[in-house]
Amino acid sequence: MLIMVVDDDESVRRGISRVLQHAGHQVITVGDGEAALEIARERLLDIAIVDRHMDGLDGVAVLRQLRDLQSMCTRVLLSGALDLDTALEAINVGAATHVLEKPIGREALASVVRDTIEARQRVVEAYNDLERSQRSAGRLGLLRLLGSSDFRMAIQPIVDSRDGSVSAYECLLRSTDPVLSGPLSVLRAAEEHGLIGELGAAVALRSAEILSRLPGHLRLFVNLHPAELGDPEGLGDRLRLLQRHAARVTFEITERSSLTEAHGWERSIEAILGRGFTIAVDDLGSGYSSLSILAELQPRFIKIDMSIVRDIDRIPRKQRLFDLLCRFADATDTLVVAEGIETAAEAEVVRGCGAHLMQGYLFARPELAEVVLGRLGTGRAA
């Protein structure tokens, strides 16, 4: 523990310091109150032992300011002429937590240290109890959300580059929960509480509902969290929820993640492909494993990240890279989806390079699935 001893008598400082250092504590000795407060502004103290009578700031004044600077510091007032008035003054103003009389003995010092350690332990235990309570509440809150109408899906169209017709939709998380109010907060909560599987099941259920209403010629792209690949059995259960729509479901696996860190990922990929689903590599060009992940997954779709698509009409090197990826896709019987298209000029360039499909705000922003499905049900354009 770090203990500061403040006394204008050097022999007192030296004696107390020797006892505390012998007990294994780190000690700072100071001769006046102003210097003690300067140290308190720079160092986090566990205990401060301060003499009552000193020139300048007296001990009560020093401890009162120390209370404001470091509320968790144990504050000990030391007096050579201890009386009831001194003790009451120090305690009543909240300046001191302990009052000791000179000469101070080993046991008295040891008692202060024990009290401080026990107080720290109580604070830590209270904090841990609060943290456990908050984690439990957060876990229950997420589970409640996943089973409620606040958990929703938006969909965004993916269009055919040849004629602009809608070829597929991508599912995107949405939440109207007041605490878990967006997709990132839902994902982070699922990761923190070990509920990725439960989140995946909720997404699969909502996706199955969408597919049951979506015209049969349209495909649905569903994002797969990297952690799901490390749970082949659980993933298999979730795949069964979508099995009847397998030919129309593409699972997006982001290139930003390290695929091989998910233990058992090979079995998960085999299960996805073996059940008739297809795979898309998402965000290609945003991570560090582009070529290796293409070799490992052999996807049906490559979604080229918007960082490459953005301003591609004005940056020749982006055009060359996109063209190269399109030629690779053609050689491997893979379809390229250009993501994040916002301008007609970007669309024209990626189309000219050989993109098969396009997605972005130029065509439509994500909308709640029920809104889009309602329009499709009335025969209006998507």
C-alpha positions in Angstrom: 0.0 0.0 0.0 1.1 3.6 -0.6 1.0 5.6 2.7 1.8 9.3 3.1 3.1 10.5 6.5 2.7 14.2 7.1 4.3 15.7 10.2 6.6 18.7 10.9 8.7 16.6 13.3 11.2 14.6 11.3 11.8 12.1 14.1 8.1 11.2 14.1 8.0 10.9 10.3 11.1 8.7 10.4 9.7 6.4 13.2 6.3 5.8 11.5 7.9 5.3 8.2 10.3 2.7 9.6 7.4 0.7 11.1 5.3 0.8 7.9 8.2 0.0 5.6 9.2 -3.0 7.8 5.6 -4.2 7.2 6.2 -4.1 3.4 4.4 -0.8 2.6 5.6 2.0 0.4 5.9 5.3 2.4 6.1 9.0 1.4 7.1 11.4 4.1 6.2 15.1 3.9 6.9 18.0 6.4 4.0 20.3 5.7 0.4 20.3 4.5 0.8 22.2 1.2 3.4 19.7 0.0 1.2 16.8 1.0 -1.7 18.1 -1.1 0.6 18.6 -4.1 1.5 14.9 -3.8 -2.1 13.9 -3.4 -2.9 15.6 -6.7 -0.3 13.5 -8.5 -0.3 10.1 -6.6 -3.1 7.8 -5.7 -2.8 7.2 -1.9 -4.1 4.3 0.2 -3.6 6.0 3.6 -2.6 9.5 4.7 -1.4 10.0 8.3 -1.4 13.7 9.1 -0.3 15.6 12.2 -3.0 17.8 13.9 -0.7 20.8 14.7 1.6 22.1 11.9 2.6 25.5 10.6 0.4 26.7 7.8 -2.4 24.2 7.0 -3.3 22.2 10.1 -4.1 18.4 9.9 -7.9 18.8 9.8 -7.7 21.3 6.9 -5.3 19.0 5.0 -7.5 15.9 5.5 -10.6 17.9 4.5 -9.0 18.8 1.2 -7.6 15.3 0.8 -11.2 13.9 1.2 -12.2 16.0 -1.8 -9.2 14.9 -3.9 -9.2 11.2 -3.0 -12.4 10.0 -1.3 -11.2 6.4 -1.1 -8.0 7.3 0.8 -8.0 6.4 4.5 -7.4 9.6 6.4 -5.8 9.4 9.8 -5.5 12.5 12.1 -2.5 12.2 14.5 -2.3 14.4 17.6 0.1 14.7 20.5 -2.6 16.1 22.8 -5.7 14.1 21.8 -8.9 15.3 23.4 -12.6 14.8 22.7 -13.0 18.1 20.9 -10.2 17.3 18.4 -11.6 13.9 17.6 -15.2 15.2 17.2 -14.0 18.1 15.0 -12.1 15.7 12.7 -14.9 13.1 12.5 -17.9 15.5 12.3 -16.5 17.4 9.3 -15.8 14.1 7.5 -12.1 14.9 7.3 -10.7 11.9 9.2 -11.7 8.3 9.2 -9.4 7.5 12.1 -7.9 9.6 15.0 -4.7 8.4 16.7 -2.7 9.7 19.6 1.1 10.2 19.7 3.2 8.3 20.3 1.6 5.9 17.8 2.4 2.2 18.3 2.9 -0.6 15.9 -0.5 -2.2 16.7 -2.4 1.1 16.1 -0.7 1.4 12.7 -1.4 -2.2 11.9 -5.1 -1.7 12.8 -5.4 1.3 10.4 -3.9 -0.8 7.6 -6.2 -3.7 8.4 -9.2 -1.5 8.3 -8.1 0.0 5.0 -7.6 -3.4 3.4 -11.0 -4.6 4.7 -12.7 -1.5 3.4 -11.1 -2.0 -0.1 -12.3 -5.6 -0.1 -15.8 -4.5 0.8 -15.7 -2.0 -2.1 -14.4 -4.7 -4.5 -17.1 -7.2 -3.4 -19.8 -4.6 -3.8 -18.5 -3.7 -7.2 -18.4 -7.3 -8.3 -21.9 -7.8 -7.0 -23.1 -4.8 -8.9 -21.3 -6.0 -12.1 -22.8 -9.5 -11.8 -26.2 -8.0 -11.3 -25.8 -5.7 -14.4 -24.5 -8.7 -16.4 -27.5 -10.8 -15.4 -29.8 -7.9 -16.2 -28.1 -7.4 -19.6 -28.3 -11.1 -20.4 -32.0 -11.2 -19.5 -32.6 -8.0 -21.4 -31.1 -9.4 -24.6 -33.0 -12.7 -24.3 -36.2 -10.7 -23.8 -35.4 -8.6 -26.9 -34.7 -11.6 -29.1 -38.2 -13.0 -28.3 -40.0 -9.7 -28.7 -41.4 -7.6 -31.5 -38.7 -5.0 -30.8 -36.2 -7.3 -32.6 -36.8 -6.8 -36.3 -35.2 -7.3 -39.6 -34.6 -4.8 -42.4 -33.9 -5.8 -46.0 -32.0 -4.1 -48.8 -32.2 -5.1 -52.4 -29.4 -6.5 -54.5 -30.0 -5.8 -58.1 -29.0 -7.4 -61.4 -26.3 -5.3 -63.1 -27.8 -6.0 -66.5 -31.3 -4.6 -66.1 -31.5 -3.3 -62.5 -34.1 -5.9 -61.5 -34.1 -7.1 -57.9 -32.3 -10.4 -57.7 -32.0 -10.8 -53.9 -32.3 -9.0 -50.5 -29.8 -8.8 -47.7 -31.1 -9.2 -44.1 -30.0 -6.5 -41.6 -30.6 -6.4 -37.8 -32.8 -3.7 -36.3 -34.0 -3.1 -32.8 -36.4 -0.6 -31.2 -35.4 -1.6 -27.7 -34.6 1.6 -25.6 -31.3 0.1 -24.3 -30.2 -2.3 -27.1 -31.2 0.3 -29.7 -29.1 -0.7 -32.7 -27.5 -3.6 -34.5 -24.0 -2.9 -33.0 -25.3 -2.8 -29.5 -27.2 -6.1 -30.0 -24.2 -7.8 -31.5 -21.9 -6.6 -28.7 -24.4 -7.7 -26.0 -24.6 -11.1 -27.6 -20.8 -11.4 -27.7 -20.4 -10.2 -24.1 -23.1 -12.6 -22.7 -22.2 -15.6 -24.9 -25.5 -15.5 -26.7 -24.4 -15.6 -30.3 -26.2 -18.9 -30.9 -29.4 -17.4 -29.5 -29.0 -14.4 -31.7 -28.4 -16.6 -34.7 -31.5 -18.6 -33.9 -33.6 -15.4 -33.7 -32.2 -14.2 -37.0 -32.9 -17.6 -38.6 -36.5 -17.5 -37.4 -37.1 -14.0 -38.8 -35.3 -14.9 -42.0 -37.6 -18.0 -42.5 -40.6 -15.7 -42.0 -39.3 -13.3 -44.6 -38.6 -16.2 -47.1 -42.1 -17.6 -46.7 -43.5 -14.3 -48.0 -40.8 -13.3 -50.4 -41.4 -14.2 -54.1 -39.8 -17.6 -54.9 -37.4 -16.3 -57.5 -35.7 -14.0 -54.9 -32.7 -15.0 -52.8 -32.0 -13.9 -49.2 -28.5 -13.1 -48.0 -28.2 -13.7 -44.2 -25.1 -12.6 -42.2 -23.4 -15.3 -40.2 -21.4 -14.2 -37.1 -17.9 -15.7 -37.2 -18.4 -17.3 -33.8 -21.2 -19.4 -35.2 -18.7 -21.2 -37.3 -17.0 -22.4 -34.1 -20.3 -24.2 -33.0 -21.0 -26.8 -35.7 -23.7 -28.5 -33.7 -25.6 -25.3 -32.8 -25.2 -24.0 -36.3 -26.8 -27.3 -37.6 -29.8 -26.7 -35.4 -30.2 -23.2 -36.8 -29.8 -24.4 -40.4 -32.8 -26.7 -39.9 -34.9 -23.6 -39.3 -34.1 -22.5 -42.9 -33.8 -25.9 -44.5 -36.9 -25.7 -46.6 -35.6 -22.5 -48.2 -31.9 -23.7 -48.5 -31.7 -23.1 -52.3 -32.6 -19.4 -51.8 -30.4 -18.7 -48.8 -26.8 -17.4 -48.9 -24.8 -17.0 -45.7 -22.5 -14.0 -45.7 -19.2 -14.6 -43.9 -17.2 -11.4 -43.4 -13.7 -11.2 -44.6 -12.8 -8.9 -41.7 -12.7 -11.9 -39.4 -10.0 -14.6 -39.1 -11.8 -17.7 -40.3 -9.3 -20.2 -38.9 -9.7 -18.8 -35.3 -13.1 -20.5 -35.1 -12.5 -24.1 -34.0 -14.5 -26.5 -36.0 -15.1 -24.1 -38.9 -14.5 -26.7 -41.5 -17.4 -28.8 -40.2 -19.6 -25.8 -40.2 -18.8 -24.9 -43.8 -19.4 -28.6 -44.8 -22.8 -28.5 -43.1 -23.8 -25.2 -44.8 -22.8 -26.5 -48.3 -24.0 -30.0 -47.7 -27.5 -28.8 -46.8 -27.8 -26.9 -50.1 -27.1 -23.4 -48.8 -24.6 -21.1 -50.6 -21.8 -18.9 -49.1 -20.8 -15.3 -49.9 -17.6 -13.7 -48.8 -18.6 -10.3 -47.4 -16.5 -7.1 -47.3 -13.9 -8.5 -49.6 -11.0 -6.0 -49.6 -11.5 -4.7 -46.1 -9.5 -7.3 -44.2 -6.2 -9.1 -44.3 -7.1 -12.6 -45.6 -8.8 -12.0 -48.9 -7.0 -14.6 -51.0 -6.9 -17.2 -48.3 -10.5 -17.0 -47.4 -11.5 -17.3 -51.1 -9.5 -20.5 -51.3 -10.9 -21.9 -48.1 -14.6 -21.2 -48.7 -14.9 -21.4 -52.5 -17.9 -19.1 -52.2 -20.7 -18.7 -54.8 -20.7 -14.9 -54.3 -18.0 -12.3 -53.6 -19.2 -9.1 -52.1 -16.6 -6.4 -52.8 -16.4 -3.9 -50.0 -17.6 -0.3 -50.4 -14.0 0.9 -49.6 -13.1 -0.3 -53.1 -16.3 0.8 -54.8 -16.4 4.3 -53.4 -15.3 6.9 -56.0 -14.2 4.0 -58.3 -15.2 6.2 -61.3 -12.4 8.7 -60.4 -9.6 6.3 -59.1 -8.0 4.2 -61.8 -6.2 1.8 -59.4 -9.6 0.9 -57.8 -10.9 0.2 -61.3 -8.0 -2.1 -62.1 -8.4 -4.0 -58.8 -12.2 -4.4 -59.3 -11.6 -5.6 -62.8 -9.1 -8.1 -61.6 -11.5 -9.5 -59.0 -14.2 -9.8 -61.6 -11.9 -11.8 -63.9 -11.0 -14.0 -61.0 -14.7 -14.5 -60.3 -15.5 -15.5 -63.9 -12.6 -18.0 -63.8 -14.0 -19.6 -60.7 -17.7 -19.5 -61.5 -18.3 -16.9 -58.8 -20.7 -13.9 -58.9 -19.5 -10.5 -57.9 -21.7 -8.2 -55.8 -20.5 -4.5 -55.7 -21.5 -3.1 -52.3 -22.1 0.5 -51.3 -22.9 2.1 -54.6 -24.2 5.6 -54.2 -23.8 7.2 -57.6 -24.7 6.4 -61.2 -21.1 6.8 -62.2 -19.9 4.2 -59.7 -22.6 1.8 -61.0 -21.5 2.3 -64.6 -17.9 1.6 -63.8 -18.5 -1.6 -61.8 -21.0 -2.8 -64.5 -18.3 -2.2 -67.1 -15.7 -4.1 -65.1 -18.0 -7.1 -65.0 -20.0 -6.9 -61.7 -22.9 -9.3 -61.8 -24.9 -7.7 -59.0 -25.0 -4.3 -57.2 -26.2 -3.1 -53.9 -26.2 0.4 -52.3 -28.2 3.6 -51.6 -28.4 4.4 -55.3 -30.9 1.6 -55.6 -32.6 1.6 -52.2 -31.8 2.1 -48.5 -32.6 -0.8 -46.1 -36.3 -0.8 -45.0 -38.1 -2.9 -42.4 -38.9 -6.3 -44.0 -42.7 -6.0 -43.3 -42.8 -2.7 -45.2 -41.1 -4.1 -48.3 -43.0 -7.4 -48.1 -46.3 -5.4 -47.9 -45.4 -3.6 -51.1 -44.5 -6.8 -52.8 -47.7 -8.3 -51.7 -49.7 -5.5 -53.4 -47.8 -5.9 -56.6 -46.0 -2.6 -56.4 -42.3 -2.3 -57.3 -39.8 -3.2 -54.6 
